[in-house]
Amino acid sequence: MSGHPADTHPDDGIRGPVLGSAPVPLSVLDLVTVGSGSTATDALRTSVDLARATEARGFHRYWVAEHHSMPGVASSSPAVILAHLAAHTDRIRLGSGGVMLPNHAPLVIAEQFGTLEALAPHRVDLGLGRAPGTDGATAAALRRTDTLDEGADDFPQQLAELTRFLDDDFPDGHPYRRIHAVPGPVQATSPGGVQSRHRPPVWLLGSSGFSARLAGLLGLPFAFAHHFSAQNTVPALDLYRESFRPSALLDAPYALIGVSALAADDPEEARRQVLATGLNMVRLRTGRPGLFPDPREAEAYEFSPMEREFLTSWTANIVHGTADEVRAGLDDLQKRTGADELMLTTHAHRGELRLRSYELIADAYGLPTA
């Protein structure tokens, strides 16, 4: 895999500022949650409000995750949402957390993110995952295959091809040598071209050791999904750091972790929303995905012993409570993992609760006021 074009520099767009009393930069992961009684339109409007609010408070980046066939998640098309967010923000970095590479042709991703880079120059991150972001049958429909295989075995090859398209540097004799991802570097090298050769930095995402090791070997920044694989966080980050080789993008490891966090003025309200999050996950894991439930529905639900065990395990990793309690939990997690950045994802039935949570966390850390 090749490095960045000549006009970029190490750590370009990766290491953000540490503001207020936060131990590391703080960022946002948005699943564009659709609560019962609301619509995808409502959820997408909340995303615009949230992106603008967190930009004003100094959060470093805002990522959107790819999911499919989930009624409670309106983020099936990250590139489309990111283009919309780019039109409503000015400074915050925008990216995918992530795009599931096996679901797409590498050329298509290169074109989409080249377009985003043209819309929001030097503000775009390309985070890549190798899971399907859905069930096997939906993955097969996305990839137009007859199998339910996740298609992740050739991820390194797909990644190398995507990087070649982003850099426009297939070698002579390669069948794709004369194919160009546009917008892209070819516009800077063609007659009269004046476009920047900058392209979005690639991140690898993961919840196990595979992507951690690959990110380290390639010298790429790494984002770990602590919010749904907490037991693997420290081993994966250790593996990433041990495997790391300096690259044209990074001279030292840079690890971000996704954390589920919810702050509320009333800690009881935070507890109720966490219970609803648990019910949402129980339904998803048992093949019954739906809209994000109202907390009253979660309180009335009769969990089976097996579901109760899963609920307890899942919600134990959600940092929640008052703003001070959430700050204490985040500080402790950062110390235990040594993460270079915390990316917060907040699940709640109503959009205004998600917005309020980020405001409270920003206040707790003394981030700039809007």
N, C-alpha and C positions, 0 to 999 in steps of 0.2 A: 504494500500500500504506500502511496506517495504522501508527502506532506502538503502543507498549505502552499498556495501560490506565493510569488515573491513579495507581494505588498502587504502580507499579513505578518504578525509577530507572535512570539510565544505567549501563551495564555490569553490570546485575543478573545475578549468578551467572556472569559470564564471566571476569573477571580473578581468578585464584587467587593464593594466597600463594606466595612463593618461599621454600623451606625449605632448611635446611642450606647447602651450597655449590653447589646447583644454580643454573644461570644463569637459568632460567625455571621456571615450574610444570611438573611432570611428571604425565602422565596415562597411561591404559591404553586400548588398543583390543583387544577380544577377538573373535576369529573362532570361538570355541568349537570348537577343533580336535579332531577325532576321529581318533586314531591307530589303525593296524592292530592288531587284537587287543583293542581296547577298544570301548566303545559310546557312543552319544549321552548316555546316563545318566551315564556316567563323565565325559564332557566337561562336562556341565552342572554336575555336582558340583564339578569343578575350578574352574569359573567362580565359583561361590559362594565357594569357598576363596580364590580369587585376589582377588575383590572385597573380601572381609573383610581379607585380608592387606595389600592396597595401601591400603585405607582407614586401617588402623592405622599405616601408614608415612608417611602424609601425601600420597599421590598425590591430585591435585585432582579428576579425573573418570574415569569408567569407561564407555566406550561399547561398544556391540555393533553389528556390521555385518550388513546384510541380504544374504544369498546364497541362491540356489535351485539345486536339482538337483545339489548337490555333496556326495557322500558323506562327504568329510572335513571338512565344515563344518556344525555343528548350529545355525546362527543364522538360520534362515529366517524366524523370527517375533520380531524384536527387542522389540516391545512386551510379548510374553508373558515373555520372559527378563528384561526390565527389571523387570517387576512382581515376579518371583521374587526378583531381587537386592534390590529395595527392602525386601522382608520380612526380609532377612538383613544389612542395613547400616543405618547411622544418619546418616552425614555426607557421604560421598563423593557427588559429583554423578553422576547416571546419565543416559545418553542414547544416541541412535542415531548411529552413524557409518558409514553412515546408513540412513535409510529411503529407498527409491528411489521418489520421488514419482510418476513415471509409472505405477508398478505398482498404484497405489491411488487410490480416490476421495478427494479432499481432506477431505470430511466424515468419512470413516472414520478418517483420521489424526488429525484434530482431536479426535474422540471418544476414541481410544486414548490420546493424550497428555494430554488433559484428565483421563482416569482415572488415568494415572500421576502427574500433578501432585497429584491428590487423595490418592493413596496416599503420595507422598513430597513434600510441599509444599516449594517453593523448591529442589528438588534435581534437576530434570529439564531436559535439553537436547533439543531437536528438531533433529537434524542431517539435512539433506535432500540427496539426490543425484539426478541425472537419468539415470544409466545404469540398465540393467535389473538388474544384479547377477547375471546369468546369460546363457545363450545366447538367440538370437532366438526359437527355437521355444518355450522355456519362458516367455519374456516374453509371447509371444502367448497362451499358455495362461493366464497370470496375468491378462492384460487382456481375455481372451475376445474376441480379435479374429481376423480371418482373415489378417492380415499379420504379417510378422516385423519390422516397423519398430519401432525402440526407443521411439518416441512421445515424444521429448524436445523436439521443436520448439516445443511450446506450454508448455514448463516455466514461463516467467515468468507466464503466465496461470493455470496451476495453482497456482503459489506465491501469487499474489495472492488467489485464491479460498480457499486454505487459511488465509491470514492473516486474511481476513475472518471465516471460521468461528471461528478462535481468539479473535479480539477481539469477535465477535458484533456486527459493525458494518456489515452490508450496508446500503446506502442505501435510502431509501424508494423504492418502485417496482421494486426488484430482485426477480426471481422467488424468490430465496432469503431475502428479508427476514424471513420469519416462521419460518425454520428455525434451530434452535439446536443447537450442539454441546454435549452434556451428558455429563459435568460441564463447566461453563464459566461465563462471566460472567453469563449469563441468570439463574443461581441467586442472584447477588448483587443483581440489580436487580428480581427478582420480589417480590411481597408477602411480607414476613417473611424474605427472603433474607439470609443472614449469611455466605455463602461469600466467600472472597478472590477478587478479580478478577485476581490474578496468573496468568500463563500462561507456559509454557516459552519461553525465548528460542529463536529460529530461527537456525540456522547453515546456511550453504551449504557443500557439500563439492564437491571437484572434483579433476581431474587434468590440466586444460588451462586455457586462458584464459577460456572462456565463463563458468563460474561465478565465477571470480575477478573479472571485470569486473562481473557482475551483483551480487555481494555488495558490491562497492565502491559501486556506484551506489545501492544500497538501504541502505547503512550497516549492513550485517550482519557478524557475525564470519565468518571464512572458515577452512576446514580443507582443507589440500592433501595429497593422497596421495603424498607423497615416496617411500613404500615401493614404489610400482610405477610412478612416473613421475618419477624423479629428475632427468632432463634438463630437465623443464619447471618445476621448483620455483622457481628464482629468477625466471624471466620471469613466471610466474603471480603470485608475490607482489609483484613490481614493478607489474604491471598492477593488482592489487587496491589497492595503496597509492595509485597514481596516480589511480584511478577513485573513490576513497573520498569519500563525502559524509556529513557528520555526520547522525545520525538520533536518534530518541527512545531508541534502545537504546545506541548507541555515539557518543561524541564524537571518537573517533580509531580508526584501523584496529586490528584485533586478528586476528592470523594464527597459526594452529596448524598444525603439520605432523605427519603420521603417519610414524613411523620404525620400520623393522624392526630389532630389536635383541635379542641373546641373549648373556647373560653366564653363564659356567660356572666352577666351581672348577678344572676341567681344560680348558685351551684346546683340546685335541685333541677333547674331547667337543663343544665348541661348533662346531668345524669339521665334525664328523660330522653334527650336527643341521642345520647350514646346507646340507650336501650333500643331506640328505633333503628339506629345503625346496625345493631346486632341482629335484630329481626330481619332487616334488609339482607344481611349477609347469609343468615340461615336459609332464607328463601332462595337466594342465588345458588348456594352450595347444594341445595336439594332439588335444583332444576325447576324452581318456581319464581323466576325473576319478575318483579313488578315495579310500580312506582314506589319511591321512597315513602315508607309508611309514616302516618301521623303518630306521635308518641302515645296518644290515647289507645290507638290500635295495638301498639307494642305492649302497653301495660295490661291490656285485656287478653293478650295472646297466651295460650297455655303451651308452654315449651315442653317438649318431651325430655326425658333425662339426657338423651344423646344431644338434643338441641341445646339444652341448658349447659352442658359441658362445653360445647362449641362456643356458645355465647360468652361464657366466663373467660375462655381462652382468648377469644377475639377482642373483647372489650378491654382486657387487661393492658393491651398495647395502645389504647387511645388516651392521650394526655388530655385531661379535661378537668374543669372546675372553674374557680375564679381566675382572673388574669394572673395574679401572683402565683397561684398553684400551677398554672400552665407554664409560666416562666420557670419555676423551680424544676418542673418535670423536664422541660426542654433543655435547661442548663445541665441537668444530671445526665441526660441522654447524650448530649454532645461531649461531655467529659468522658463518658464510658466508651464511646465509639471513636472519638477523635475526628469526627466528621468535619469537613472543611466548609460545609454549608448545610442548612436545614431547610427543607422544602415542605411546607405545611399544607396538608389537605384537610379540609373541614367539611364534615357531613352533617347536615341538619335539614329538617323538613321544610323550613322556610328560608328564602334567600336572605331576608333581613337579619336572621340569626347568624348566617355565615359572615355577612358583612360586619356585624357587630363583633364577632369573634376576632377577626383580623384587626379591627380597631383597638380592641382591648389588649391584644398581644402587643401591638405597636406601642400603645401607651405604657405597658408594663416595662418595655425595653427603652422607653424614652426616644423612640424614633421621631423623625421630623414631623411636625404637625402639617396638616394639609394646607 
